[in-house]
Amino acid sequence: FMVALALFATSAHTLAEPGLDRFFQEIQTASTQLQAFSCDFTQERRLALFTEPVIFHGKLTVVRPDRLRWEFTSPVPSALIFDGKQGMRCNDQAPPVHFDLRSDPMMRTVAEQLWLWLGGGYSKLNDTYHIAQKDYSLIITPKEQATSEYLGTVTITFDPATKQPDQVLIAEPGGDSTLMRFSSYVLNGTVADELFSRCSGQ
C-alpha cells in the first residue's frame, strides 16, 4: 500500500498523448464533484514463496478537504485516521497513537501522498515514471533503475461510469504482488463525525 502511495507524491508532469490527457481530465472532473465518499476494499497480497494469498478486508471513508479514514476490518482490525492536522493510528491490541501533522514529518508525508492519490490528480506524476493508457486503466512503470528494483508496474483500473478507482494492481520484480479492489461506493453521502475521532467505526 505504501508503495502505491509513493507513486503519487510527485511533481507536475506534462502529458504528450492527447488521448491520455483527455482521460486524466475526465477523472479529475469526476473527482472535483465529490465532497465525500466511502467504499469497501479488499487487499490481496501474493508472495512468490506461498501458494495462497493473504487477504485483508476494509473500508475507506473520505470527506474533503482534510478528513480520511483507511480501516482494515479483518483479519486484523486497524485504522489510520486523519482529521485536519490531527490524526491517530489504531490497533485492536493497543491504545490509539495520536499524532500531529505539524510535528510528525513521516505522517505528514503519508497524508500528503494520500490526498494526492485520492484527489484524482493522476496527471501529477514524476518524469521518472512512464504512463500508458489501456481502455480504462493507467499503467505506470518506473524509468529509474533504483525504483525498478522494488517496483515493476502499477495498474490502476477505473469504473467507466463513476470514474473512481475500481482496482489497483502493484506488481513487484520478484513476483510478489498486491491487488486492491474497491467496491460499494457511496458518493456524497452523509458521514458521521465519530469516524474521524475514535478508533471504533461502529
Backbone hydrogen bonds, N-H to C=O, Kabsch-Sander energy under -0.5 kcal/mol:
donor,donor_aa,acceptor,acceptor_aa,energy
5,L,1,F,-2.0
6,A,2,M,-2.1
7,L,3,V,-0.9
7,L,4,A,-0.6
8,F,5,L,-1.7
9,A,6,A,-0.9
10,T,8,F,-1.4
13,H,123,S,-0.8
15,L,13,H,-0.5
21,D,17,E,-2.3
22,R,18,P,-2.2
23,F,19,G,-1.8
24,F,20,L,-2.4
25,Q,21,D,-1.9
26,E,22,R,-2.2
27,I,23,F,-2.0
28,Q,24,F,-2.6
29,T,25,Q,-2.4
30,A,26,E,-2.1
31,S,27,I,-2.1
32,T,28,Q,-2.2
33,Q,29,T,-0.7
33,Q,30,A,-0.6
34,L,31,S,-1.7
35,Q,33,Q,-0.6
37,F,62,V,-2.3
38,S,186,V,-1.6
39,C,60,L,-2.3
40,D,183,S,-2.8
41,F,58,G,-2.4
42,T,181,R,-2.1
43,Q,56,F,-2.8
44,E,42,T,-0.6
44,E,179,L,-3.2
45,R,43,Q,-0.6
45,R,54,V,-3.3
46,R,44,E,-0.6
46,R,177,S,-2.9
50,F,47,L,-1.7
54,V,45,R,-2.9
55,I,53,P,-0.6
56,F,43,Q,-2.9
57,H,74,S,-2.9
58,G,41,F,-2.5
59,K,71,E,-2.5
60,L,39,C,-2.9
61,T,69,R,-2.5
62,V,37,F,-3.0
63,V,67,R,-2.7
64,R,35,Q,-2.7
67,R,63,V,-2.4
68,L,82,F,-2.4
69,R,61,T,-2.8
70,W,80,L,-2.6
71,E,59,K,-2.5
71,E,69,R,-0.6
72,F,78,S,-2.5
73,T,57,H,-2.5
73,T,71,E,-0.6
74,S,57,H,-1.6
78,S,72,F,-2.2
79,A,90,C,-1.8
80,L,70,W,-2.4
81,I,88,M,-2.6
82,F,68,L,-3.0
83,D,86,Q,-3.2
84,G,66,D,-2.6
86,Q,83,D,-1.8
87,G,99,F,-1.7
88,M,81,I,-1.9
89,R,97,V,-2.4
90,C,79,A,-3.1
91,N,94,A,-0.6
92,D,77,P,-1.5
94,A,91,N,-1.7
97,V,89,R,-2.6
98,H,96,P,-0.6
99,F,87,G,-2.3
101,L,85,K,-3.2
103,S,100,D,-1.6
104,D,100,D,-1.0
108,R,104,D,-2.2
109,T,105,P,-1.9
110,V,106,M,-1.9
111,A,107,M,-2.5
112,E,108,R,-2.3
113,Q,109,T,-2.2
114,L,110,V,-2.5
115,W,111,A,-2.3
116,L,112,E,-1.8
117,W,113,Q,-2.1
118,L,114,L,-3.2
119,G,115,W,-1.4
120,G,117,W,-1.2
121,G,116,L,-1.0
122,Y,120,G,-1.8
124,K,121,G,-1.7
125,L,123,S,-1.8
129,Y,126,N,-1.9
130,H,141,T,-3.7
132,A,139,I,-2.1
134,K,137,S,-2.3
137,S,134,K,-1.6
138,L,156,I,-2.7
139,I,132,A,-3.1
140,I,138,L,-0.5
140,I,154,V,-2.9
141,T,130,H,-2.0
143,K,128,T,-4.2
144,E,128,T,-0.7
148,S,144,E,-2.1
149,E,145,Q,-0.9
150,Y,147,T,-1.6
151,L,147,T,-1.5
152,G,171,A,-2.5
153,T,171,A,-1.2
154,V,140,I,-2.3
155,T,169,L,-2.7
156,I,138,L,-2.6
156,I,154,V,-0.6
157,T,155,T,-0.6
157,T,167,Q,-2.8
158,F,136,Y,-3.1
159,D,164,Q,-2.8
163,K,159,D,-2.5
166,D,157,T,-3.7
167,Q,157,T,-1.8
168,V,180,M,-2.5
169,L,155,T,-2.6
170,I,168,V,-0.5
170,I,178,T,-3.2
171,A,153,T,-3.0
171,A,169,L,-0.6
172,E,176,D,-2.7
175,G,172,E,-1.9
177,S,46,R,-2.4
178,T,170,I,-2.2
179,L,44,E,-2.7
180,M,168,V,-2.9
180,M,178,T,-0.5
181,R,42,T,-2.6
181,R,179,L,-0.5
182,F,166,D,-2.7
183,S,40,D,-2.5
186,V,38,S,-2.6
188,N,36,A,-3.9
195,L,192,A,-1.3
196,F,193,D,-2.0
197,S,194,E,-1.5
198,R,194,E,-1.3
